[in-house]
Amino acid sequence: MSVTLSHGEDSSCVRLEGTIDIGDAADLKTALLAALGPRNTVEVALDGVTGLDVTAVQLLWAAQREAQRVNVALHFSGRVPEAVRAVLADAGLKEHLEFSANG
């Protein structure tokens, strides 16, 4: 379980690894809010995720909505594991989350 944030000049990347659950919620929320700050583009890398609980899914959905509100492009990248896709589908949120072409 790991949430890391890196910044480029005009973009940020939030990288998630392992199982992201309620124990990671504060770190995930902090990283997402910091990434959405002064940046034009936010990438959320999901290729290292092995599982998401409902708290993580809600935070990702909220981040996408906030990105739309503040006019920041937010993209989910990487090869998204089937287990993660299943959680998003079960939560009824898969259609609300836009994945990059390689995901």
N, CA, C and O atoms as a printed pandas DataFrame, in Angstrom:
     atom_number atom_name residue_name chain_id  residue_number  x_coord  y_coord  z_coord
0              1         N          MET        A               1    0.830   -1.173    0.000
1              2        CA          MET        A               1    0.000    0.000    0.000
2              3         C          MET        A               1    0.875    1.235    0.000
3              4         O          MET        A               1    1.602    1.510    0.955
4              5         N          SER        A               2    0.788    1.962   -1.078
5              6        CA          SER        A               2    1.654    3.115   -1.245
6              7         C          SER        A               2    0.975    4.160   -2.118
7              8         O          SER        A               2    0.385    3.846   -3.152
8              9         N          VAL        A               3    1.073    5.397   -1.683
9             10        CA          VAL        A               3    0.591    6.535   -2.448
10            11         C          VAL        A               3    1.759    7.507   -2.545
11            12         O          VAL        A               3    2.248    7.993   -1.525
12            13         N          THR        A               4    2.209    7.795   -3.767
13            14        CA          THR        A               4    3.296    8.750   -3.939
14            15         C          THR        A               4    2.868    9.834   -4.913
15            16         O          THR        A               4    2.072    9.597   -5.821
16            17         N          LEU        A               5    3.402   11.009   -4.713
17            18        CA          LEU        A               5    3.074   12.162   -5.541
18            19         C          LEU        A               5    4.360   12.748   -6.097
19            20         O          LEU        A               5    5.327   12.953   -5.363
20            21         N          SER        A               6    4.368   13.017   -7.392
21            22        CA          SER        A               6    5.487   13.718   -8.006
22            23         C          SER        A               6    4.930   14.834   -8.883
23            24         O          SER        A               6    3.827   14.737   -9.421
24            25         N          HIS        A               7    5.725   15.898   -9.011
25            26        CA          HIS        A               7    5.294   17.054   -9.790
26            27         C          HIS        A               7    6.246   17.316  -10.932
27            28         O          HIS        A               7    7.464   17.208  -10.786
28            29         N          GLY        A               8    5.679   17.661  -12.068
29            30        CA          GLY        A               8    6.430   18.183  -13.195
30            31         C          GLY        A               8    6.113   19.658  -13.295
31            32         O          GLY        A               8    5.475   20.223  -12.406
32            33         N          GLU        A               9    6.552   20.281  -14.367
33            34        CA          GLU        A               9    6.311   21.717  -14.533
34            35         C          GLU        A               9    4.819   22.038  -14.610
35            36         O          GLU        A               9    4.342   22.939  -13.920
36            37         N          ASP        A              10    4.087   21.310  -15.439
37            38        CA          ASP        A              10    2.661   21.568  -15.623
38            39         C          ASP        A              10    1.785   20.376  -15.272
39            40         O          ASP        A              10    0.583   20.388  -15.535
40            41         N          SER        A              11    2.379   19.352  -14.684
41            42        CA          SER        A              11    1.604   18.150  -14.398
42            43         C          SER        A              11    2.044   17.524  -13.079
43            44         O          SER        A              11    3.113   17.814  -12.542
44            45         N          SER        A              12    1.177   16.660  -12.588
45            46        CA          SER        A              12    1.467   15.889  -11.376
46            47         C          SER        A              12    1.108   14.442  -11.636
47            48         O          SER        A              12    0.264   14.145  -12.482
48            49         N          CYS        A              13    1.749   13.544  -10.911
49            50        CA          CYS        A              13    1.431   12.132  -11.003
50            51         C          CYS        A              13    1.238   11.575   -9.602
51            52         O          CYS        A              13    2.107   11.707   -8.740
52            53         N          VAL        A              14    0.089   10.950   -9.389
53            54        CA          VAL        A              14   -0.196   10.232   -8.153
54            55         C          VAL        A              14   -0.083    8.757   -8.504
55            56         O          VAL        A              14   -0.866    8.244   -9.304
56            57         N          ARG        A              15    0.886    8.076   -7.911
57            58        CA          ARG        A              15    1.116    6.655   -8.203
58            59         C          ARG        A              15    0.602    5.827   -7.031
59            60         O          ARG        A              15    0.973    6.049   -5.878
60            61         N          LEU        A              16   -0.261    4.867   -7.358
61            62        CA          LEU        A              16   -0.824    3.981   -6.346
62            63         C          LEU        A              16   -0.248    2.587   -6.533
63            64         O          LEU        A              16   -0.146    2.087   -7.653
64            65         N          GLU        A              17    0.130    1.961   -5.411
65            66        CA          GLU        A              17    0.682    0.608   -5.470
66            67         C          GLU        A              17    0.127   -0.231   -4.336
67            68         O          GLU        A              17   -0.081    0.250   -3.223
68            69         N          GLY        A              18   -0.107   -1.497   -4.645
69            70        CA          GLY        A              18   -0.625   -2.425   -3.646
70            71         C          GLY        A              18   -2.117   -2.262   -3.458
71            72         O          GLY        A              18   -2.824   -1.797   -4.352
72            73         N          THR        A              19   -2.586   -2.646   -2.294
73            74        CA          THR        A              19   -4.001   -2.497   -1.960
74            75         C          THR        A              19   -4.197   -1.146   -1.289
75            76         O          THR        A              19   -3.567   -0.848   -0.274
76            77         N          ILE        A              20   -5.065   -0.342   -1.857
77            78        CA          ILE        A              20   -5.353    0.981   -1.316
78            79         C          ILE        A              20   -6.695    0.885   -0.597
79            80         O          ILE        A              20   -7.727    0.604   -1.205
80            81         N          ASP        A              21   -6.652    1.128    0.721
81            82        CA          ASP        A              21   -7.874    0.984    1.517
82            83         C          ASP        A              21   -8.024    2.158    2.469
83            84         O          ASP        A              21   -7.326    3.164    2.335
84            85         N          ILE        A              22   -8.918    2.035    3.414
85            86        CA          ILE        A              22   -9.216    3.140    4.319
86            87         C          ILE        A              22   -7.978    3.600    5.090
87            88         O          ILE        A              22   -7.891    4.769    5.464
88            89         N          GLY        A              23   -7.040    2.719    5.328
89            90        CA          GLY        A              23   -5.806    3.099    5.989
90            91         C          GLY        A              23   -4.954    4.057    5.175
91            92         O          GLY        A              23   -4.100    4.751    5.726
92            93         N          ASP        A              24   -5.181    4.100    3.867
93            94        CA          ASP        A              24   -4.446    4.980    2.961
94            95         C          ASP        A              24   -5.259    6.212    2.571
95            96         O          ASP        A              24   -4.777    7.057    1.816
96            97         N          ALA        A              25   -6.476    6.320    3.073
97            98        CA          ALA        A              25   -7.397    7.372    2.633
98            99         C          ALA        A              25   -6.838    8.772    2.855
99           100         O          ALA        A              25   -6.931    9.616    1.964
100          101         N          ALA        A              26   -6.264    9.034    4.014
101          102        CA          ALA        A              26   -5.745   10.379    4.284
102          103         C          ALA        A              26   -4.604   10.710    3.334
103          104         O          ALA        A              26   -4.549   11.820    2.804
104          105         N          ASP        A              27   -3.690    9.769    3.109
105          106        CA          ASP        A              27   -2.568    9.992    2.186
106          107         C          ASP        A              27   -3.062   10.190    0.758
107          108         O          ASP        A              27   -2.562   11.054    0.039
108          109         N          LEU        A              28   -4.042    9.391    0.350
109          110        CA          LEU        A              28   -4.582    9.503   -1.004
110          111         C          LEU        A              28   -5.276   10.848   -1.196
111          112         O          LEU        A              28   -5.072   11.516   -2.209
112          113         N          LYS        A              29   -6.086   11.237   -0.239
113          114        CA          LYS        A              29   -6.788   12.521   -0.338
114          115         C          LYS        A              29   -5.795   13.674   -0.403
115          116         O          LYS        A              29   -5.939   14.573   -1.232
116          117         N          THR        A              30   -4.790   13.653    0.466
117          118        CA          THR        A              30   -3.777   14.710    0.476
118          119         C          THR        A              30   -3.046   14.792   -0.859
119          120         O          THR        A              30   -2.842   15.880   -1.398
120          121         N          ALA        A              31   -2.654   13.636   -1.390
121          122        CA          ALA        A              31   -1.932   13.610   -2.669
122          123         C          ALA        A              31   -2.805   14.119   -3.807
123          124         O          ALA        A              31   -2.343   14.897   -4.641
124          125         N          LEU        A              32   -4.055   13.692   -3.849
125          126        CA          LEU        A              32   -4.955   14.124   -4.919
126          127         C          LEU        A              32   -5.200   15.627   -4.856
127          128         O          LEU        A              32   -5.178   16.299   -5.888
128          129         N          LEU        A              33   -5.432   16.158   -3.668
129          130        CA          LEU        A              33   -5.657   17.601   -3.533
130          131         C          LEU        A              33   -4.418   18.399   -3.928
131          132         O          LEU        A              33   -4.525   19.426   -4.599
132          133         N          ALA        A              34   -3.247   17.928   -3.514
133          134        CA          ALA        A              34   -1.999   18.610   -3.877
134          135         C          ALA        A              34   -1.765   18.541   -5.380
135          136         O          ALA        A              34   -1.285   19.505   -5.977
136          137         N          ALA        A              35   -2.096   17.420   -5.990
137          138        CA          ALA        A              35   -1.911   17.257   -7.432
138          139         C          ALA        A              35   -2.839   18.187   -8.211
139          140         O          ALA        A              35   -2.455   18.714   -9.255
140          141         N          LEU        A              36   -4.048   18.390   -7.713
141          142        CA          LEU        A              36   -5.020   19.233   -8.409
142          143         C          LEU        A              36   -4.734   20.717   -8.271
143          144         O          LEU        A              36   -5.272   21.520   -9.032
144          145         N          GLY        A              37   -3.906   21.091   -7.326
145          146        CA          GLY        A              37   -3.603   22.492   -7.067
146          147         C          GLY        A              37   -3.296   23.303   -8.308
147          148         O          GLY        A              37   -4.205   23.601   -9.082
148          149         N          PRO        A              38   -2.047   23.668   -8.522
149          150        CA          PRO        A              38   -1.701   24.586   -9.603
150          151         C          PRO        A              38   -1.377   23.906  -10.930
151          152         O          PRO        A              38   -0.804   24.548  -11.810
152          153         N          ARG        A              39   -1.709   22.680  -11.100
153          154        CA          ARG        A              39   -1.310   21.933  -12.291
154          155         C          ARG        A              39   -2.398   21.959  -13.366
155          156         O          ARG        A              39   -3.573   22.188  -13.081
156          157         N          ASN        A              40   -1.973   21.719  -14.608
157          158        CA          ASN        A              40   -2.906   21.628  -15.731
158          159         C          ASN        A              40   -3.346   20.197  -15.991
159          160         O          ASN        A              40   -4.426   19.966  -16.535
160          161         N          THR        A              41   -2.513   19.233  -15.606
161          162        CA          THR        A              41   -2.780   17.832  -15.868
162          163         C          THR        A              41   -2.403   17.002  -14.653
163          164         O          THR        A              41   -1.361   17.216  -14.034
164          165         N          VAL        A              42   -3.266   16.053  -14.325
165          166        CA          VAL        A              42   -2.991   15.111  -13.239
166          167         C          VAL        A              42   -3.127   13.705  -13.800
167          168         O          VAL        A              42   -4.130   13.363  -14.427
168          169         N          GLU        A              43   -2.104   12.901  -13.565
169          170        CA          GLU        A              43   -2.134   11.488  -13.946
170          171         C          GLU        A              43   -2.216   10.665  -12.666
171          172         O          GLU        A              43   -1.462   10.893  -11.721
172          173         N          VAL        A              44   -3.131    9.715  -12.644
173          174        CA          VAL        A              44   -3.209    8.770  -11.538
174          175         C          VAL        A              44   -2.818    7.415  -12.106
175          176         O          VAL        A              44   -3.558    6.821  -12.890
176          177         N          ALA        A              45   -1.640    6.931  -11.701
177          178        CA          ALA        A              45   -1.102    5.675  -12.220
178          179         C          ALA        A              45   -1.639    4.516  -11.385
179          180         O          ALA        A              45   -1.363    4.412  -10.190
180          181         N          LEU        A              46   -2.405    3.653  -12.032
181          182        CA          LEU        A              46   -3.063    2.537  -11.350
182          183         C          LEU        A              46   -2.438    1.181  -11.658
183          184         O          LEU        A              46   -2.924    0.161  -11.169
184          185         N          ASP        A              47   -1.371    1.145  -12.458
185          186        CA          ASP        A              47   -0.826   -0.139  -12.887
186          187         C          ASP        A              47   -0.245   -0.960  -11.749
187          188         O          ASP        A              47   -0.119   -2.177  -11.889
188          189         N          GLY        A              48    0.114   -0.347  -10.625
189          190        CA          GLY        A              48    0.659   -1.093   -9.498
190          191         C          GLY        A              48   -0.367   -1.470   -8.448
191          192         O          GLY        A              48   -0.022   -2.061   -7.424
192          193         N          VAL        A              49   -1.624   -1.135   -8.690
193          194        CA          VAL        A              49   -2.684   -1.397   -7.721
194          195         C          VAL        A              49   -3.139   -2.851   -7.792
195          196         O          VAL        A              49   -3.388   -3.386   -8.872
196          197         N          THR        A              50   -3.242   -3.473   -6.635
197          198        CA          THR        A              50   -3.764   -4.843   -6.581
198          199         C          THR        A              50   -5.178   -4.878   -6.022
199          200         O          THR        A              50   -5.869   -5.888   -6.152
200          201         N          GLY        A              51   -5.615   -3.790   -5.403
201          202        CA          GLY        A              51   -6.966   -3.737   -4.881
202          203         C          GLY        A              51   -7.319   -2.342   -4.406
203          204         O          GLY        A              51   -6.455   -1.577   -3.978
204          205         N          LEU        A              52   -8.615   -2.020   -4.487
205          206        CA          LEU        A              52   -9.144   -0.742   -4.008
206          207         C          LEU        A              52  -10.367   -1.029   -3.160
207          208         O          LEU        A              52  -11.207   -1.844   -3.539
208          209         N          ASP        A              53  -10.476   -0.366   -2.015
209          210        CA          ASP        A              53  -11.719   -0.482   -1.274
210          211         C          ASP        A              53  -12.629    0.684   -1.665
211          212         O          ASP        A              53  -12.247    1.540   -2.462
212          213         N          VAL        A              54  -13.814    0.705   -1.104
213          214        CA          VAL        A              54  -14.805    1.707   -1.485
214          215         C          VAL        A              54  -14.318    3.118   -1.152
215          216         O          VAL        A              54  -14.653    4.061   -1.869
216          217         N          THR        A              55  -13.544    3.283   -0.096
217          218        CA          THR        A              55  -13.022    4.597    0.256
218          219         C          THR        A              55  -12.118    5.133   -0.847
219          220         O          THR        A              55  -12.235    6.297   -1.231
220          221         N          ALA        A              56  -11.229    4.305   -1.354
221          222        CA          ALA        A              56  -10.323    4.713   -2.433
222          223         C          ALA        A              56  -11.101    5.041   -3.699
223          224         O          ALA        A              56  -10.802    6.027   -4.372
224          225         N          VAL        A              57  -12.080    4.235   -4.023
225          226        CA          VAL        A              57  -12.898    4.471   -5.214
226          227         C          VAL        A              57  -13.626    5.806   -5.093
227          228         O          VAL        A              57  -13.679    6.577   -6.051
228          229         N          GLN        A              58  -14.184    6.080   -3.920
229          230        CA          GLN        A              58  -14.881    7.355   -3.708
230          231         C          GLN        A              58  -13.936    8.536   -3.856
231          232         O          GLN        A              58  -14.310    9.554   -4.439
232          233         N          LEU        A              59  -12.712    8.417   -3.337
233          234        CA          LEU        A              59  -11.746    9.505   -3.456
234          235         C          LEU        A              59  -11.332    9.738   -4.904
235          236         O          LEU        A              59  -11.176   10.884   -5.324
236          237         N          LEU        A              60  -11.153    8.671   -5.668
237          238        CA          LEU        A              60  -10.800    8.820   -7.088
238          239         C          LEU        A              60  -11.934    9.483   -7.858
239          240         O          LEU        A              60  -11.700   10.351   -8.699
240          241         N          TRP        A              61  -13.152    9.072   -7.570
241          242        CA          TRP        A              61  -14.320    9.657   -8.243
242          243         C          TRP        A              61  -14.449   11.139   -7.877
243          244         O          TRP        A              61  -14.697   11.975   -8.746
244          245         N          ALA        A              62  -14.281   11.461   -6.595
245          246        CA          ALA        A              62  -14.355   12.848   -6.149
246          247         C          ALA        A              62  -13.249   13.692   -6.791
247          248         O          ALA        A              62  -13.476   14.846   -7.152
248          249         N          ALA        A              63  -12.059   13.115   -6.930
249          250        CA          ALA        A              63  -10.949   13.835   -7.559
250          251         C          ALA        A              63  -11.265   14.149   -9.008
251          252         O          ALA        A              63  -10.960   15.239   -9.492
252          253         N          GLN        A              64  -11.873   13.203   -9.701
253          254        CA          GLN        A              64  -12.212   13.457  -11.098
254          255         C          GLN        A              64  -13.259   14.569  -11.197
255          256         O          GLN        A              64  -13.168   15.433  -12.069
256          257         N          ARG        A              65  -14.232   14.547  -10.322
257          258        CA          ARG        A              65  -15.253   15.604  -10.327
258          259         C          ARG        A              65  -14.637   16.966  -10.007
259          260         O          ARG        A              65  -14.973   17.967  -10.640
260          261         N          GLU        A              66  -13.735   17.001   -9.027
261          262        CA          GLU        A              66  -13.073   18.259   -8.671
262          263         C          GLU        A              66  -12.196   18.744   -9.820
263          264         O          GLU        A              66  -12.146   19.942  -10.097
264          265         N          ALA        A              67  -11.513   17.836  -10.479
265          266        CA          ALA        A              67  -10.682   18.214  -11.630
266          267         C          ALA        A              67  -11.536   18.866  -12.712
267          268         O          ALA        A              67  -11.138   19.873  -13.297
268          269         N          GLN        A              68  -12.685   18.306  -12.975
269          270        CA          GLN        A              68  -13.587   18.894  -13.966
270          271         C          GLN        A              68  -14.029   20.289  -13.523
271          272         O          GLN        A              68  -14.116   21.211  -14.334
272          273         N          ARG        A              69  -14.302   20.429  -12.244
273          274        CA          ARG        A              69  -14.772   21.709  -11.712
274          275         C          ARG        A              69  -13.711   22.809  -11.855
275          276         O          ARG        A              69  -14.039   23.951  -12.175
276          277         N          VAL        A              70  -12.437   22.461  -11.617
277          278        CA          VAL        A              70  -11.368   23.458  -11.672
278          279         C          VAL        A              70  -10.629   23.455  -13.013
279          280         O          VAL        A              70   -9.594   24.103  -13.169
280          281         N          ASN        A              71  -11.175   22.719  -13.964
281          282        CA          ASN        A              71  -10.644   22.693  -15.332
282          283         C          ASN        A              71   -9.233   22.129  -15.419
283          284         O          ASN        A              71   -8.370   22.691  -16.093
284          285         N          VAL        A              72   -9.007   21.021  -14.738
285          286        CA          VAL        A              72   -7.740   20.297  -14.784
286          287         C          VAL        A              72   -8.009   18.945  -15.439
287          288         O          VAL        A              72   -8.978   18.270  -15.089
288          289         N          ALA        A              73   -7.174   18.548  -16.373
289          290        CA          ALA        A              73   -7.318   17.237  -17.008
290          291         C          ALA        A              73   -6.792   16.170  -16.051
291          292         O          ALA        A              73   -5.625   16.210  -15.662
292          293         N          LEU        A              74   -7.630   15.230  -15.674
293          294        CA          LEU        A              74   -7.233   14.128  -14.805
294          295         C          LEU        A              74   -7.380   12.835  -15.586
295          296         O          LEU        A              74   -8.448   12.538  -16.122
296          297         N          HIS        A              75   -6.280   12.057  -15.648
297          298        CA          HIS        A              75   -6.277   10.814  -16.412
298          299         C          HIS        A              75   -5.816    9.662  -15.528
299          300         O          HIS        A              75   -4.927    9.819  -14.691
300          301         N          PHE        A              76   -6.424    8.524  -15.724
301          302        CA          PHE        A              76   -5.987    7.291  -15.072
302          303         C          PHE        A              76   -5.142    6.545  -16.080
303          304         O          PHE        A              76   -5.573    6.314  -17.210
304          305         N          SER        A              77   -3.932    6.163  -15.673
305          306        CA          SER        A              77   -3.012    5.575  -16.638
306          307         C          SER        A              77   -2.489    4.227  -16.176
307          308         O          SER        A              77   -2.693    3.794  -15.042
308          309         N          GLY        A              78   -1.813    3.593  -17.101
309          310        CA          GLY        A              78   -1.223    2.286  -16.826
310          311         C          GLY        A              78   -2.190    1.175  -17.156
311          312         O          GLY        A              78   -3.370    1.402  -17.423
312          313         N          ARG        A              79   -1.670   -0.013  -17.131
313          314        CA          ARG        A              79   -2.498   -1.190  -17.354
314          315         C          ARG        A              79   -3.243   -1.459  -16.071
315          316         O          ARG        A              79   -2.653   -1.865  -15.069
316          317         N          VAL        A              80   -4.534   -1.234  -16.103
317          318        CA          VAL        A              80   -5.353   -1.363  -14.899
318          319         C          VAL        A              80   -5.680   -2.833  -14.674
319          320         O          VAL        A              80   -6.295   -3.473  -15.527
320          321         N          PRO        A              81   -5.271   -3.369  -13.528
321          322        CA          PRO        A              81   -5.531   -4.779  -13.237
322          323         C          PRO        A              81   -7.028   -5.105  -13.242
323          324         O          PRO        A              81   -7.859   -4.272  -12.877
324          325         N          GLU        A              82   -7.346   -6.300  -13.651
325          326        CA          GLU        A              82   -8.742   -6.730  -13.735
326          327         C          GLU        A              82   -9.449   -6.592  -12.393
327          328         O          GLU        A              82  -10.624   -6.225  -12.355
328          329         N          ALA        A              83   -8.763   -6.877  -11.296
329          330        CA          ALA        A              83   -9.382   -6.761   -9.969
330          331         C          ALA        A              83   -9.837   -5.327   -9.700
331          332         O          ALA        A              83  -10.886   -5.106   -9.095
332          333         N          VAL        A              84   -9.049   -4.361  -10.150
333          334        CA          VAL        A              84   -9.403   -2.955   -9.964
334          335         C          VAL        A              84  -10.582   -2.583  -10.852
335          336         O          VAL        A              84  -11.513   -1.906  -10.416
336          337         N          ARG        A              85  -10.532   -3.033  -12.100
337          338        CA          ARG        A              85  -11.668   -2.777  -13.001
338          339         C          ARG        A              85  -12.961   -3.372  -12.434
339          340         O          ARG        A              85  -14.024   -2.760  -12.537
340          341         N          ALA        A              86  -12.871   -4.558  -11.839
341          342        CA          ALA        A              86  -14.050   -5.214  -11.268
342          343         C          ALA        A              86  -14.617   -4.406  -10.104
343          344         O          ALA        A              86  -15.833   -4.261   -9.982
344          345         N          VAL        A              87  -13.741   -3.881   -9.251
345          346        CA          VAL        A              87  -14.202   -3.067   -8.124
346          347         C          VAL        A              87  -14.920   -1.824   -8.636
347          348         O          VAL        A              87  -15.976   -1.457   -8.121
348          349         N          LEU        A              88  -14.353   -1.181   -9.640
349          350        CA          LEU        A              88  -14.977    0.014  -10.191
350          351         C          LEU        A              88  -16.330   -0.313  -10.829
351          352         O          LEU        A              88  -17.289    0.444  -10.680
352          353         N          ALA        A              89  -16.401   -1.427  -11.529
353          354        CA          ALA        A              89  -17.660   -1.845  -12.141
354          355         C          ALA        A              89  -18.693   -2.188  -11.067
355          356         O          ALA        A              89  -19.855   -1.797  -11.178
356          357         N          ASP        A              90  -18.276   -2.917  -10.026
357          358        CA          ASP        A              90  -19.188   -3.279   -8.942
358          359         C          ASP        A              90  -19.723   -2.050   -8.218
359          360         O          ASP        A              90  -20.860   -2.044   -7.744
360          361         N          ALA        A              91  -18.903   -1.017   -8.137
361          362        CA          ALA        A              91  -19.311    0.214   -7.464
362          363         C          ALA        A              91  -20.185    1.090   -8.361
363          364         O          ALA        A              91  -20.724    2.104   -7.916
364          365         N          GLY        A              92  -20.320    0.690   -9.625
365          366        CA          GLY        A              92  -21.117    1.477  -10.554
366          367         C          GLY        A              92  -20.402    2.738  -11.010
367          368         O          GLY        A              92  -21.043    3.657  -11.520
368          369         N          LEU        A              93  -19.092    2.801  -10.840
369          370        CA          LEU        A              93  -18.334    4.001  -11.170
370          371         C          LEU        A              93  -17.463    3.860  -12.398
371          372         O          LEU        A              93  -16.900    4.854  -12.858
372          373         N          LYS        A              94  -17.330    2.683  -12.940
373          374        CA          LYS        A              94  -16.406    2.479  -14.055
374          375         C          LYS        A              94  -16.696    3.437  -15.210
375          376         O          LYS        A              94  -15.767    3.952  -15.832
376          377         N          GLU        A              95  -17.964    3.680  -15.500
377          378        CA          GLU        A              95  -18.284    4.549  -16.617
378          379         C          GLU        A              95  -17.978    6.020  -16.323
379          380         O          GLU        A              95  -17.904    6.833  -17.244
380          381         N          HIS        A              96  -17.802    6.363  -15.046
381          382        CA          HIS        A              96  -17.465    7.734  -14.678
382          383         C          HIS        A              96  -15.971    7.993  -14.695
383          384         O          HIS        A              96  -15.542    9.147  -14.697
384          385         N          LEU        A              97  -15.177    6.942  -14.706
385          386        CA          LEU        A              97  -13.727    7.085  -14.691
386          387         C          LEU        A              97  -13.189    6.860  -16.081
387          388         O          LEU        A              97  -13.430    5.817  -16.688
388          389         N          GLU        A              98  -12.457    7.840  -16.590
389          390        CA          GLU        A              98  -11.923    7.764  -17.940
390          391         C          GLU        A              98  -10.504    7.232  -17.880
391          392         O          GLU        A              98   -9.637    7.842  -17.254
392          393         N          PHE        A              99  -10.261    6.099  -18.525
393          394        CA          PHE        A              99   -8.935    5.506  -18.546
394          395         C          PHE        A              99   -8.245    5.850  -19.850
395          396         O          PHE        A              99   -8.879    5.998  -20.895
396          397         N          SER        A             100   -6.920    5.974  -19.765
397          398        CA          SER        A             100   -6.150    6.229  -20.966
398          399         C          SER        A             100   -6.209    4.991  -21.866
399          400         O          SER        A             100   -6.622    3.915  -21.434
400          401         N          ALA        A             101   -5.800    5.160  -23.098
401          402        CA          ALA        A             101   -5.908    4.077  -24.075
402          403         C          ALA        A             101   -5.114    2.841  -23.683
403          404         O          ALA        A             101   -5.482    1.733  -24.073
404          405         N          ASN        A             102   -4.036    2.999  -22.921
405          406        CA          ASN        A             102   -3.241    1.823  -22.570
406          407         C          ASN        A             102   -3.713    1.160  -21.286
407          408         O          ASN        A             102   -3.090    0.206  -20.819
408          409         N          GLY        A             103   -4.798    1.649  -20.713
409          410        CA          GLY        A             103   -5.298    1.096  -19.455
410          411         C          GLY        A             103   -6.362    0.088  -19.628
411          412         O          GLY        A             103   -6.866   -0.453  -18.644
